[in-house]
Amino acid sequence: MKQEYTISLFTEDHIGILSRITLILTRRQINIESITASESAVKGVQMLTMVVTTTPDMVNKVARQIEKLVDVIKVFVHTSPEIICQEIALFKVTSRGLMSGSMIGDLVRKHHARILEVTPEYIVVEKSGNKAEITDLLAILEPCGVLQFVRSGRIAVTRQVKELNAYLKEMEEAERGRPEKLEVYN
């Protein structure tokens, strides 16, 4: 049965890695519903967070295949209960539509939104939260005249205690324990 997964992967900061990852997903006919890329806590290591809907077997196959790519350090697959996640959205709404009554005050209080900019023509509202909260606020704002709407991809941290830094340290220690490779010169 298909369900939503968050794939977090740590890569070296090299050009072209995203295209190789998306090719793997495309071959398996898995659509990326959300994607974000950012620095990680480790210098020179990038974090990609992707949201996909697929079967448990398929997400594990894809994760193993992605992890085999040269620049990929580690891939983690999580279900929603295993992560803490947020998105951010910006709404540009006509000033006329939001100025009626106490709508602006209600909006900020009830939906934990922020007003970023107010002009005579429009108001920019920021909302961070989960996908459902952002979708609900969009439905409320649509009758007011939404001029623009943009939503980020998911950002997430795991509920587990072990982090990438610990994983990288374990890898480094394992490497030190291996015998040195001898280079043969002709």
OpenMM code with the backbone's topology and positions (N, CA, C; nanometers):
from openmm import Vec3, app, unit

residues = "MET LYS GLN GLU TYR THR ILE SER LEU PHE THR GLU ASP HIS ILE GLY ILE LEU SER ARG ILE THR LEU ILE LEU THR ARG ARG GLN ILE ASN ILE GLU SER ILE THR ALA SER GLU SER ALA VAL LYS GLY VAL GLN MET LEU THR MET VAL VAL THR THR THR PRO ASP MET VAL ASN LYS VAL ALA ARG GLN ILE GLU LYS LEU VAL ASP VAL ILE LYS VAL PHE VAL HIS THR SER PRO GLU ILE ILE CYS GLN GLU ILE ALA LEU PHE LYS VAL THR SER ARG GLY LEU MET SER GLY SER MET ILE GLY ASP LEU VAL ARG LYS HIS HIS ALA ARG ILE LEU GLU VAL THR PRO GLU TYR ILE VAL VAL GLU LYS SER GLY ASN LYS ALA GLU ILE THR ASP LEU LEU ALA ILE LEU GLU PRO CYS GLY VAL LEU GLN PHE VAL ARG SER GLY ARG ILE ALA VAL THR ARG GLN VAL LYS GLU LEU ASN ALA TYR LEU LYS GLU MET GLU GLU ALA GLU ARG GLY ARG PRO GLU LYS LEU GLU VAL TYR ASN".split()
positions = [
    Vec3(0.0842, -0.1180, 0.0000),
    Vec3(0.0000, 0.0000, 0.0000),
    Vec3(0.0892, 0.1250, 0.0000),
    Vec3(0.0545, 0.2214, -0.0828),
    Vec3(0.1338, 0.3437, -0.0925),
    Vec3(0.1111, 0.4329, 0.0290),
    Vec3(0.2181, 0.5008, 0.0697),
    Vec3(0.2084, 0.5988, 0.1758),
    Vec3(0.3158, 0.7047, 0.1545),
    Vec3(0.3086, 0.8120, 0.2323),
    Vec3(0.4016, 0.9227, 0.2176),
    Vec3(0.5301, 0.8940, 0.2953),
    Vec3(0.6438, 0.9217, 0.2317),
    Vec3(0.7745, 0.9058, 0.2937),
    Vec3(0.8539, 1.0343, 0.2767),
    Vec3(0.9366, 1.0629, 0.3743),
    Vec3(1.0328, 1.1715, 0.3642),
    Vec3(1.1704, 1.1080, 0.3513),
    Vec3(1.2360, 1.1380, 0.2404),
    Vec3(1.3710, 1.0862, 0.2169),
    Vec3(1.4679, 1.2008, 0.2436),
    Vec3(1.5557, 1.1807, 0.3404),
    Vec3(1.6587, 1.2798, 0.3713),
    Vec3(1.7912, 1.2207, 0.3275),
    Vec3(1.8621, 1.2949, 0.2433),
    Vec3(1.9905, 1.2419, 0.2010),
    Vec3(2.0975, 1.3468, 0.2132),
    Vec3(2.2140, 1.3003, 0.2511),
    Vec3(2.3289, 1.3865, 0.2703),
    Vec3(2.4281, 1.3579, 0.1594),
    Vec3(2.4710, 1.4643, 0.0924),
    Vec3(2.5599, 1.4495, -0.0220),
    Vec3(2.6775, 1.5459, -0.0100),
    Vec3(2.7817, 1.5122, -0.0825),
    Vec3(2.8905, 1.6077, -0.0965),
    Vec3(2.8387, 1.7195, -0.1855),
    Vec3(2.8939, 1.8360, -0.1711),
    Vec3(2.8461, 1.9538, -0.2425),
    Vec3(2.9051, 1.9571, -0.3833),
    Vec3(2.8503, 1.8729, -0.4727),
    Vec3(2.8999, 1.8651, -0.6104),
    Vec3(2.7863, 1.8902, -0.7089),
    Vec3(2.8224, 1.9424, -0.8233),
    Vec3(2.7262, 1.9726, -0.9288),
    Vec3(2.6738, 1.8423, -0.9902),
    Vec3(2.5444, 1.8382, -1.0192),
    Vec3(2.4842, 1.7275, -1.0931),
    Vec3(2.4223, 1.6173, -1.0097),
    Vec3(2.4405, 1.6201, -0.8797),
    Vec3(2.3879, 1.5114, -0.7962),
    Vec3(2.2355, 1.5069, -0.7993),
    Vec3(2.1714, 1.6226, -0.8003),
    Vec3(2.0247, 1.6258, -0.8006),
    Vec3(1.9681, 1.5609, -0.9263),
    Vec3(2.0293, 1.5843, -1.0401),
    Vec3(1.9780, 1.5238, -1.1640),
    Vec3(1.9921, 1.3721, -1.1613),
    Vec3(2.0991, 1.3212, -1.1011),
    Vec3(2.1154, 1.1752, -1.0921),
    Vec3(2.0138, 1.1131, -0.9964),
    Vec3(1.9826, 1.1849, -0.8909),
    Vec3(1.8827, 1.1354, -0.7945),
    Vec3(1.7439, 1.1350, -0.8577),
    Vec3(1.7085, 1.2439, -0.9244),
    Vec3(1.5755, 1.2497, -0.9861),
    Vec3(1.5614, 1.1473, -1.0981),
    Vec3(1.6705, 1.1143, -1.1664),
    Vec3(1.6662, 1.0111, -1.2693),
    Vec3(1.6292, 0.8752, -1.2099),
    Vec3(1.6845, 0.8451, -1.0942),
    Vec3(1.6512, 0.7181, -1.0266),
    Vec3(1.5022, 0.7133, -0.9945),
    Vec3(1.4474, 0.8236, -0.9435),
    Vec3(1.3047, 0.8276, -0.9093),
    Vec3(1.2178, 0.8225, -1.0350),
    Vec3(1.2605, 0.8902, -1.1401),
    Vec3(1.1844, 0.8917, -1.2650),
    Vec3(1.1763, 0.7513, -1.3256),
    Vec3(1.2869, 0.6802, -1.3224),
    Vec3(1.2880, 0.5428, -1.3772),
    Vec3(1.1885, 0.4528, -1.3052),
    Vec3(1.1681, 0.4782, -1.1781),
    Vec3(1.0737, 0.3984, -1.0979),
    Vec3(0.9337, 0.4590, -1.0973),
    Vec3(0.9145, 0.5661, -1.1734),
    Vec3(0.7870, 0.6375, -1.1850),
    Vec3(0.7354, 0.6863, -1.0493),
    Vec3(0.8288, 0.7447, -0.9734),
    Vec3(0.7948, 0.8033, -0.8440),
    Vec3(0.8021, 0.9539, -0.8586),
    Vec3(0.6935, 1.0210, -0.8282),
    Vec3(0.6864, 1.1660, -0.8369),
    Vec3(0.7391, 1.2283, -0.7074),
    Vec3(0.8185, 1.3326, -0.7208),
    Vec3(0.8646, 1.4076, -0.6038),
    Vec3(0.7586, 1.5127, -0.5739),
    Vec3(0.6947, 1.5009, -0.4590),
    Vec3(0.5892, 1.5949, -0.4203),
    Vec3(0.6458, 1.7234, -0.3624),
    Vec3(0.7637, 1.7141, -0.3025),
    Vec3(0.8276, 1.8293, -0.2407),
    Vec3(0.9770, 1.8016, -0.2352),
    Vec3(1.0567, 1.9068, -0.2544),
    Vec3(1.2021, 1.8915, -0.2438),
    Vec3(1.2628, 2.0210, -0.1922),
    Vec3(1.3565, 2.0078, -0.0994),
    Vec3(1.4333, 2.1221, -0.0517),
    Vec3(1.5795, 2.0803, -0.0449),
    Vec3(1.6661, 2.1769, -0.0620),
    Vec3(1.8095, 2.1533, -0.0519),
    Vec3(1.8677, 2.2611, 0.0383),
    Vec3(1.9603, 2.2213, 0.1247),
    Vec3(2.0213, 2.3190, 0.2145),
    Vec3(2.1548, 2.2667, 0.2647),
    Vec3(2.2250, 2.3542, 0.3345),
    Vec3(2.3465, 2.3124, 0.4026),
    Vec3(2.3062, 2.2203, 0.5173),
    Vec3(2.3988, 2.1381, 0.5612),
    Vec3(2.3754, 2.0589, 0.6816),
    Vec3(2.4646, 2.1136, 0.7921),
    Vec3(2.4636, 2.0497, 0.9059),
    Vec3(2.5476, 2.0924, 1.0173),
    Vec3(2.6952, 2.0610, 0.9916),
    Vec3(2.7220, 1.9792, 0.8914),
    Vec3(2.8591, 1.9395, 0.8588),
    Vec3(2.9061, 2.0202, 0.7379),
    Vec3(3.0184, 2.0878, 0.7511),
    Vec3(3.0707, 2.1726, 0.6441),
    Vec3(3.0968, 2.0883, 0.5188),
    Vec3(3.0501, 2.1392, 0.4034),
    Vec3(3.0719, 2.0706, 0.2763),
    Vec3(2.9718, 1.9606, 0.2468),
    Vec3(2.8769, 1.9405, 0.3362),
    Vec3(2.7745, 1.8378, 0.3179),
    Vec3(2.6395, 1.9058, 0.3009),
    Vec3(2.5710, 1.8717, 0.1922),
    Vec3(2.4387, 1.9261, 0.1627),
    Vec3(2.3319, 1.8263, 0.2054),
    Vec3(2.2150, 1.8768, 0.2399),
    Vec3(2.1023, 1.7916, 0.2753),
    Vec3(1.9900, 1.8155, 0.1758),
    Vec3(1.9388, 1.7077, 0.1197),
    Vec3(1.8216, 1.7133, 0.0339),
    Vec3(1.7085, 1.6439, 0.1079),
    Vec3(1.5925, 1.7067, 0.1097),
    Vec3(1.4749, 1.6471, 0.1719),
    Vec3(1.3681, 1.6361, 0.0650),
    Vec3(1.3250, 1.5130, 0.0386),
    Vec3(1.2233, 1.4884, -0.0638),
    Vec3(1.1048, 1.4173, -0.0019),
    Vec3(0.9865, 1.4527, -0.0496),
    Vec3(0.8645, 1.3850, -0.0076),
    Vec3(0.8121, 1.3087, -0.1282),
    Vec3(0.7886, 1.1788, -0.1092),
    Vec3(0.7360, 1.0928, -0.2152),
    Vec3(0.6248, 1.0063, -0.1585),
    Vec3(0.5382, 0.9593, -0.2472),
    Vec3(0.4345, 0.8643, -0.2080),
    Vec3(0.4565, 0.7382, -0.2896),
    Vec3(0.4815, 0.6289, -0.2195),
    Vec3(0.5097, 0.5011, -0.2852),
    Vec3(0.4917, 0.3885, -0.1844),
    Vec3(0.5310, 0.2685, -0.2237),
    Vec3(0.5200, 0.1526, -0.1347),
    Vec3(0.6458, 0.1407, -0.0491),
    Vec3(0.6376, 0.0713, 0.0647),
    Vec3(0.7569, 0.0537, 0.1491),
    Vec3(0.8706, -0.0161, 0.0739),
    Vec3(0.8376, -0.1168, -0.0036),
    Vec3(0.9390, -0.1899, -0.0792),
    Vec3(1.0088, -0.0986, -0.1798),
    Vec3(0.9309, -0.0192, -0.2519),
    Vec3(0.9876, 0.0682, -0.3546),
    Vec3(1.0730, 0.1788, -0.2944),
    Vec3(1.0302, 0.2394, -0.1837),
    Vec3(1.1091, 0.3474, -0.1235),
    Vec3(1.2422, 0.2928, -0.0722),
    Vec3(1.2420, 0.1704, -0.0213),
    Vec3(1.3674, 0.1108, 0.0253),
    Vec3(1.4606, 0.0782, -0.0913),
    Vec3(1.4059, 0.0306, -0.2024),
    Vec3(1.4876, 0.0042, -0.3218),
    Vec3(1.5505, 0.1327, -0.3734),
    Vec3(1.4702, 0.2368, -0.3812),
    Vec3(1.5181, 0.3654, -0.4300),
    Vec3(1.6262, 0.4205, -0.3365),
    Vec3(1.6047, 0.4107, -0.2063),
    Vec3(1.7027, 0.4615, -0.1098),
    Vec3(1.8364, 0.3886, -0.1252),
    Vec3(1.8319, 0.2571, -0.1412),
    Vec3(1.9565, 0.1802, -0.1605),
    Vec3(2.0270, 0.2214, -0.2897),
    Vec3(1.9483, 0.2431, -0.3943),
    Vec3(2.0062, 0.2821, -0.5229),
    Vec3(2.0679, 0.4225, -0.5159),
    Vec3(2.0002, 0.5151, -0.4506),
    Vec3(2.0530, 0.6511, -0.4353),
    Vec3(2.1820, 0.6484, -0.3532),
    Vec3(2.1836, 0.5661, -0.2486),
    Vec3(2.3001, 0.5599, -0.1609),
    Vec3(2.4248, 0.5073, -0.2337),
    Vec3(2.4051, 0.4381, -0.3446),
    Vec3(2.5182, 0.3864, -0.4220),
    Vec3(2.5857, 0.4948, -0.5067),
    Vec3(2.5192, 0.6083, -0.5251),
    Vec3(2.5796, 0.7166, -0.6027),
    Vec3(2.7048, 0.7667, -0.5315),
    Vec3(2.8061, 0.8004, -0.6081),
    Vec3(2.9373, 0.8357, -0.5546),
    Vec3(2.9311, 0.9511, -0.4538),
    Vec3(2.8597, 1.0577, -0.4841),
    Vec3(2.8587, 1.1760, -0.3982),
    Vec3(2.7636, 1.1663, -0.2797),
    Vec3(2.6838, 1.0599, -0.2725),
    Vec3(2.5861, 1.0457, -0.1635),
    Vec3(2.6544, 0.9818, -0.0429),
    Vec3(2.6407, 1.0462, 0.0711),
    Vec3(2.7019, 0.9976, 0.1946),
    Vec3(2.6081, 0.9015, 0.2666),
    Vec3(2.4823, 0.9424, 0.2842),
    Vec3(2.3862, 0.8598, 0.3566),
    Vec3(2.2450, 0.8991, 0.3190),
    Vec3(2.1552, 0.8006, 0.3149),
    Vec3(2.0133, 0.8215, 0.2850),
    Vec3(1.9317, 0.7684, 0.4019),
    Vec3(1.8361, 0.8471, 0.4457),
    Vec3(1.7450, 0.8067, 0.5522),
    Vec3(1.6023, 0.8163, 0.4983),
    Vec3(1.5198, 0.7170, 0.5297),
    Vec3(1.3788, 0.7163, 0.4900),
    Vec3(1.2946, 0.7189, 0.6166),
    Vec3(1.1984, 0.8112, 0.6199),
    Vec3(1.1151, 0.8257, 0.7394),
    Vec3(0.9681, 0.8361, 0.7018),
    Vec3(0.8841, 0.7862, 0.7902),
    Vec3(0.7402, 0.8077, 0.7786),
    Vec3(0.7069, 0.9314, 0.8623),
    Vec3(0.5883, 0.9843, 0.8456),
    Vec3(0.5501, 1.1083, 0.9140),
    Vec3(0.5652, 1.1039, 1.0664),
    Vec3(0.5291, 0.9945, 1.1356),
    Vec3(0.5452, 0.9953, 1.2815),
    Vec3(0.6915, 1.0012, 1.3281),
    Vec3(0.7864, 0.9726, 1.2391),
    Vec3(0.9277, 0.9682, 1.2768),
    Vec3(0.9986, 1.1026, 1.2625),
    Vec3(0.9272, 1.2034, 1.2122),
    Vec3(0.9913, 1.3329, 1.1867),
    Vec3(0.9097, 1.4481, 1.2434),
    Vec3(0.9777, 1.5611, 1.2565),
    Vec3(0.9128, 1.6885, 1.2879),
    Vec3(0.9359, 1.7735, 1.1637),
    Vec3(0.8279, 1.8204, 1.1017),
    Vec3(0.8444, 1.8902, 0.9741),
    Vec3(0.7596, 2.0162, 0.9676),
    Vec3(0.8023, 2.1056, 0.8786),
    Vec3(0.7330, 2.2312, 0.8558),
    Vec3(0.7480, 2.2699, 0.7094),
    Vec3(0.6600, 2.3557, 0.6659),
    Vec3(0.6704, 2.4232, 0.5372),
    Vec3(0.6483, 2.5705, 0.5655),
    Vec3(0.6813, 2.6534, 0.4702),
    Vec3(0.6538, 2.7958, 0.4832),
    Vec3(0.5809, 2.8400, 0.3569),
    Vec3(0.4867, 2.9304, 0.3738),
    Vec3(0.4109, 2.9804, 0.2590),
    Vec3(0.4012, 3.1321, 0.2674),
    Vec3(0.4002, 3.1950, 0.1506),
    Vec3(0.3768, 3.3383, 0.1402),
    Vec3(0.2507, 3.3601, 0.0577),
    Vec3(0.1649, 3.4473, 0.1068),
    Vec3(0.0406, 3.4813, 0.0391),
    Vec3(0.0433, 3.6315, 0.0103),
    Vec3(0.0233, 3.6685, -0.1124),
    Vec3(0.0102, 3.8104, -0.1483),
    Vec3(-0.1376, 3.8316, -0.1777),
    Vec3(-0.2029, 3.9106, -0.0926),
    Vec3(-0.3480, 3.9269, -0.0971),
    Vec3(-0.3801, 4.0748, -0.1168),
    Vec3(-0.4881, 4.1020, -0.1896),
    Vec3(-0.5271, 4.2416, -0.2103),
    Vec3(-0.5551, 4.3081, -0.0757),
    Vec3(-0.5084, 4.4315, -0.0609),
    Vec3(-0.5314, 4.5045, 0.0642),
    Vec3(-0.6794, 4.5253, 0.0883),
    Vec3(-0.7519, 4.5553, -0.0179),
    Vec3(-0.8963, 4.5772, -0.0080),
    Vec3(-0.9651, 4.4551, 0.0540),
    Vec3(-0.9258, 4.3385, 0.0127),
    Vec3(-0.9888, 4.2158, 0.0621),
    Vec3(-0.9598, 4.1875, 0.2085),
    Vec3(-0.8396, 4.2206, 0.2546),
    Vec3(-0.8032, 4.1924, 0.3934),
    Vec3(-0.8363, 4.3049, 0.4901),
    Vec3(-0.8604, 4.4226, 0.4403),
    Vec3(-0.8851, 4.5365, 0.5282),
    Vec3(-1.0261, 4.5391, 0.5855),
    Vec3(-1.1132, 4.4553, 0.5334),
    Vec3(-1.2517, 4.4570, 0.5817),
    Vec3(-1.2603, 4.4006, 0.7233),
    Vec3(-1.3172, 4.4776, 0.8136),
    Vec3(-1.3380, 4.4333, 0.9517),
    Vec3(-1.2074, 4.4073, 1.0236),
    Vec3(-1.2085, 4.3044, 1.1065),
    Vec3(-1.0897, 4.2695, 1.1859),
    Vec3(-1.0207, 4.1458, 1.1291),
    Vec3(-1.0311, 4.1283, 0.9990),
    Vec3(-0.9773, 4.0068, 0.9371),
    Vec3(-0.8267, 3.9915, 0.9571),
    Vec3(-0.7507, 4.0990, 0.9475),
    Vec3(-0.6049, 4.0887, 0.9628),
    Vec3(-0.5691, 4.0397, 1.1024),
    Vec3(-0.6279, 4.0991, 1.2045),
    Vec3(-0.6017, 4.0576, 1.3425),
    Vec3(-0.6413, 3.9136, 1.3671),
    Vec3(-0.7583, 3.8758, 1.3162),
    Vec3(-0.8040, 3.7371, 1.3312),
    Vec3(-0.7088, 3.6410, 1.2615),
    Vec3(-0.6634, 3.6800, 1.1451),
    Vec3(-0.5727, 3.5970, 1.0670),
    Vec3(-0.4439, 3.5686, 1.1442),
    Vec3(-0.3855, 3.6714, 1.1986),
    Vec3(-0.2597, 3.6566, 1.2711),
    Vec3(-0.2786, 3.5722, 1.3963),
    Vec3(-0.3820, 3.5993, 1.4714),
    Vec3(-0.4037, 3.5260, 1.5965),
    Vec3(-0.4465, 3.3813, 1.5737),
    Vec3(-0.5491, 3.3595, 1.4964),
    Vec3(-0.6044, 3.2252, 1.4778),
    Vec3(-0.5134, 3.1315, 1.3998),
    Vec3(-0.4384, 3.1868, 1.3067),
    Vec3(-0.3586, 3.1009, 1.2187),
    Vec3(-0.2083, 3.1137, 1.2414),
    Vec3(-0.1704, 3.1855, 1.3448),
    Vec3(-0.0281, 3.2036, 1.3768),
    Vec3(0.0504, 3.2479, 1.2539),
    Vec3(-0.0055, 3.3440, 1.1832),
    Vec3(0.0580, 3.3987, 1.0633),
    Vec3(0.1280, 3.5292, 1.0996),
    Vec3(0.2072, 3.5789, 1.0049),
    Vec3(0.2762, 3.7069, 1.0226),
    Vec3(0.2505, 3.7944, 0.9012),
    Vec3(0.2389, 3.9221, 0.9260),
    Vec3(0.2268, 4.0177, 0.8168),
    Vec3(0.3689, 4.0655, 0.7843),
    Vec3(0.4132, 4.0470, 0.6598),
    Vec3(0.5482, 4.0861, 0.6213),
    Vec3(0.5530, 4.2243, 0.5571),
    Vec3(0.4501, 4.2581, 0.4818),
    Vec3(0.4502, 4.3869, 0.4131),
    Vec3(0.3070, 4.4308, 0.3876),
    Vec3(0.2849, 4.5614, 0.4043),
    Vec3(0.1531, 4.6200, 0.3778),
    Vec3(0.1726, 4.7374, 0.2831),
    Vec3(0.1006, 4.7357, 0.1717),
    Vec3(0.1001, 4.8479, 0.0768),
    Vec3(-0.0465, 4.8810, 0.0484),
    Vec3(-0.0723, 4.9901, -0.0178),
    Vec3(-0.2116, 5.0206, -0.0530),
    Vec3(-0.2731, 4.9151, -0.1464),
    Vec3(-0.1905, 4.8442, -0.2227),
    Vec3(-0.2409, 4.7463, -0.3192),
    Vec3(-0.2487, 4.6037, -0.2643),
    Vec3(-0.1539, 4.5668, -0.1791),
    Vec3(-0.1491, 4.4273, -0.1336),
    Vec3(-0.0894, 4.4157, 0.0065),
    Vec3(-0.1122, 4.2976, 0.0652),
    Vec3(-0.0542, 4.2605, 0.1948),
    Vec3(0.0113, 4.1245, 0.1753),
    Vec3(0.1343, 4.1091, 0.2264),
    Vec3(0.2044, 3.9802, 0.2187),
    Vec3(0.1976, 3.9149, 0.3557),
    Vec3(0.1443, 3.7935, 0.3571),
    Vec3(0.1254, 3.7165, 0.4797),
    Vec3(0.2168, 3.5951, 0.4738),
    Vec3(0.2832, 3.5649, 0.5852),
    Vec3(0.3696, 3.4473, 0.5965),
    Vec3(0.3074, 3.3488, 0.6942),
    Vec3(0.3092, 3.2221, 0.6586),
    Vec3(0.2576, 3.1176, 0.7465),
    Vec3(0.3528, 2.9990, 0.7418),
    Vec3(0.4007, 2.9555, 0.8565),
    Vec3(0.4763, 2.8309, 0.8626),
    Vec3(0.3896, 2.7297, 0.9357),
    Vec3(0.4008, 2.6059, 0.8953),
    Vec3(0.3205, 2.5003, 0.9555),
    Vec3(0.3204, 2.3778, 0.8672),
    Vec3(0.2281, 2.2882, 0.8953),
    Vec3(0.2208, 2.1685, 0.8117),
    Vec3(0.1359, 2.1979, 0.6880),
    Vec3(0.1352, 2.1040, 0.5961),
    Vec3(0.0681, 2.1228, 0.4678),
    Vec3(-0.0807, 2.1546, 0.4855),
    Vec3(-0.1464, 2.0868, 0.5776),
    Vec3(-0.2899, 2.1069, 0.5993),
    Vec3(-0.3189, 2.2481, 0.6509),
    Vec3(-0.2364, 2.2985, 0.7430),
    Vec3(-0.2568, 2.4335, 0.7968),
    Vec3(-0.2435, 2.5387, 0.6870),
    Vec3(-0.1449, 2.5197, 0.6002),
    Vec3(-0.1229, 2.6151, 0.4915),
    Vec3(-0.2371, 2.6087, 0.3909),
    Vec3(-0.2829, 2.4893, 0.3600),
    Vec3(-0.3948, 2.4723, 0.2669),
    Vec3(-0.5221, 2.5349, 0.3234),
    Vec3(-0.5451, 2.5182, 0.4536),
    Vec3(-0.6619, 2.5788, 0.5183),
    Vec3(-0.6577, 2.7316, 0.5097),
    Vec3(-0.5410, 2.7891, 0.5345),
    Vec3(-0.5291, 2.9345, 0.5279),
    Vec3(-0.5489, 2.9842, 0.3846),
    Vec3(-0.4997, 2.9111, 0.2876),
    Vec3(-0.5207, 2.9494, 0.1469),
    Vec3(-0.6699, 2.9532, 0.1150),
    Vec3(-0.7440, 2.8548, 0.1629),
    Vec3(-0.8882, 2.8513, 0.1386),
    Vec3(-0.9582, 2.9724, 0.2016),
    Vec3(-0.9108, 3.0155, 0.3169),
    Vec3(-0.9693, 3.1318, 0.3844),
    Vec3(-0.9364, 3.2608, 0.3096),
    Vec3(-0.8141, 3.2683, 0.2565),
    Vec3(-0.7697, 3.3912, 0.1895),
    Vec3(-0.8191, 3.4049, 0.0456),
    Vec3(-0.8525, 3.2961, -0.0195),
    Vec3(-0.8940, 3.3021, -0.1606),
    Vec3(-1.0089, 3.4003, -0.1854),
    Vec3(-1.1132, 3.4039, -0.1039),
    Vec3(-1.2207, 3.5012, -0.1288),
    Vec3(-1.1750, 3.6467, -0.1128),
    Vec3(-1.0620, 3.6698, -0.0454),
    Vec3(-1.0103, 3.8060, -0.0254),
    Vec3(-0.9312, 3.8559, -0.1455),
    Vec3(-0.8982, 3.7664, -0.2378),
    Vec3(-0.8221, 3.8058, -0.3556),
    Vec3(-0.6742, 3.7725, -0.3457),
    Vec3(-0.6412, 3.6464, -0.3571),
    Vec3(-0.5014, 3.6043, -0.3541),
    Vec3(-0.4383, 3.6394, -0.4888),
    Vec3(-0.3358, 3.7248, -0.4846),
    Vec3(-0.2649, 3.7657, -0.6053),
    Vec3(-0.1515, 3.6686, -0.6383),
    Vec3(-0.0855, 3.6204, -0.5348),
    Vec3(0.0217, 3.5223, -0.5508),
    Vec3(0.0229, 3.4312, -0.4295),
    Vec3(0.0663, 3.3078, -0.4526),
    Vec3(0.0819, 3.2103, -0.3449),
    Vec3(0.2023, 3.1249, -0.3779),
    Vec3(0.2905, 3.1071, -0.2807),
    Vec3(0.4070, 3.0198, -0.2987),
    Vec3(0.4304, 2.9429, -0.1687),
    Vec3(0.4698, 2.8179, -0.1840),
    Vec3(0.4928, 2.7306, -0.0685),
    Vec3(0.6288, 2.6651, -0.0850),
    Vec3(0.7013, 2.6531, 0.0234),
    Vec3(0.8311, 2.5859, 0.0187),
    Vec3(0.8108, 2.4351, 0.0200),
    Vec3(0.9194, 2.3640, 0.0013),
    Vec3(0.9162, 2.2205, 0.0220),
    Vec3(0.9267, 2.1927, 0.1714),
    Vec3(0.9120, 2.0686, 0.2066),
    Vec3(0.9193, 2.0271, 0.3466),
    Vec3(1.0628, 2.0376, 0.3973),
    Vec3(1.0755, 2.0888, 0.5180),
    Vec3(1.2009, 2.0761, 0.5906),
    Vec3(1.1701, 1.9889, 0.7110),
    Vec3(1.2640, 1.9045, 0.7491),
    Vec3(1.2341, 1.8082, 0.8543),
    Vec3(1.3586, 1.7731, 0.9345),
    Vec3(1.3368, 1.7422, 1.0592),
    Vec3(1.4378, 1.6816, 1.1455),
    Vec3(1.3770, 1.5549, 1.2020),
    Vec3(1.4630, 1.4612, 1.2361),
    Vec3(1.4133, 1.3327, 1.2851),
    Vec3(1.3883, 1.3374, 1.4346),
    Vec3(1.3037, 1.2485, 1.4793),
    Vec3(1.2795, 1.2348, 1.6222),
    Vec3(1.3891, 1.1501, 1.6866),
    Vec3(1.4620, 1.0731, 1.6058),
    Vec3(1.5686, 0.9892, 1.6609),
    Vec3(1.6826, 1.0764, 1.7102),
    Vec3(1.7590, 1.0260, 1.8032),
    Vec3(1.8654, 1.1030, 1.8650),
    Vec3(1.9921, 1.1017, 1.7801),
    Vec3(2.0222, 0.9905, 1.7167),
    Vec3(2.1454, 0.9786, 1.6390),
    Vec3(2.1383, 1.0690, 1.5161),
    Vec3(2.2351, 1.1545, 1.5015),
    Vec3(2.2367, 1.2501, 1.3922),
    Vec3(2.3466, 1.2155, 1.2933),
    Vec3(2.3518, 1.2910, 1.1844),
    Vec3(2.4508, 1.2687, 1.0802),
    Vec3(2.5923, 1.2784, 1.1343),
    Vec3(2.6178, 1.3724, 1.2235),
    Vec3(2.7529, 1.3873, 1.2781),
    Vec3(2.8000, 1.2574, 1.3422),
    Vec3(2.7127, 1.1910, 1.4177),
    Vec3(2.7482, 1.0641, 1.4815),
    Vec3(2.7730, 0.9570, 1.3761),
    Vec3(2.6908, 0.9552, 1.2732),
    Vec3(2.7081, 0.8578, 1.1655),
    Vec3(2.8421, 0.8797, 1.0943),
    Vec3(2.8753, 1.0048, 1.0626),
    Vec3(3.0019, 1.0349, 0.9955),
    Vec3(3.1212, 0.9969, 1.0826),
    Vec3(3.1111, 1.0192, 1.2114),
    Vec3(3.2196, 0.9828, 1.3036),
    Vec3(3.2381, 0.8308, 1.3050),
    Vec3(3.1284, 0.7557, 1.3061),
    Vec3(3.1370, 0.6092, 1.3016),
    Vec3(3.2039, 0.5624, 1.1728),
    Vec3(3.1671, 0.6258, 1.0604),
    Vec3(3.2281, 0.5900, 0.9322),
    Vec3(3.3783, 0.6169, 0.9344),
    Vec3(3.4169, 0.7302, 0.9911),
    Vec3(3.5584, 0.7672, 0.9987),
    Vec3(3.6355, 0.6675, 1.0843),
    Vec3(3.5767, 0.6279, 1.1972),
    Vec3(3.6424, 0.5312, 1.2847),
    Vec3(3.6543, 0.3949, 1.2180),
    Vec3(3.5523, 0.3559, 1.1430),
    Vec3(3.5571, 0.2278, 1.0711),
    Vec3(3.6663, 0.2311, 0.9648),
    Vec3(3.6807, 0.3456, 0.8966),
    Vec3(3.7862, 0.3606, 0.7956),
    Vec3(3.9244, 0.3482, 0.8588),
    Vec3(3.9421, 0.4062, 0.9769),
    Vec3(4.0725, 0.3991, 1.0448),
    Vec3(4.1064, 0.2570, 1.0853),
    Vec3(4.0053, 0.1763, 1.1110),
    Vec3(4.0269, 0.0381, 1.1526),
    Vec3(4.0628, -0.0557, 1.0386),
    Vec3(4.0394, -0.0139, 0.9149),
    Vec3(4.0705, -0.0972, 0.7985),
    Vec3(4.2192, -0.0880, 0.7658),
    Vec3(4.2764, -0.1980, 0.7129),
    Vec3(4.4170, -0.1911, 0.6713),
    Vec3(4.4318, -0.0969, 0.5519),
    Vec3(4.5457, -0.0295, 0.5446),
    Vec3(4.5734, 0.0630, 0.4352),
    Vec3(4.5792, -0.0122, 0.3034),
    Vec3(4.5277, 0.0520, 0.1985),
    Vec3(4.5367, -0.0060, 0.0652),
    Vec3(4.6764, 0.0210, 0.0107),
    Vec3(4.7366, -0.0791, -0.0481),
    Vec3(4.8670, -0.0622, -0.1082),
    Vec3(4.8508, -0.0200, -0.2522),
    Vec3(4.9223, 0.0833, -0.2904),
    Vec3(4.9159, 0.1286, -0.4279),
    Vec3(5.0316, 0.0642, -0.5033),
    Vec3(5.0018, 0.0140, -0.6203),
    Vec3(5.1023, -0.0492, -0.7027),
    Vec3(5.1334, 0.0429, -0.8185),
    Vec3(5.2614, 0.0743, -0.8365),
    Vec3(5.3040, 0.1618, -0.9442),
    Vec3(5.3824, 0.0796, -1.0442),
    Vec3(5.3581, 0.1000, -1.1703),
    Vec3(5.4331, 0.0294, -1.2751),
    Vec3(5.5453, 0.1133, -1.3273),
] * unit.nanometer
topology = app.Topology()
chain = topology.addChain("A")
for resn in residues:
    res = topology.addResidue(resn, chain)
    for name in ("N", "CA", "C"):
        topology.addAtom(name, app.Element.getBySymbol(name[0]), res)
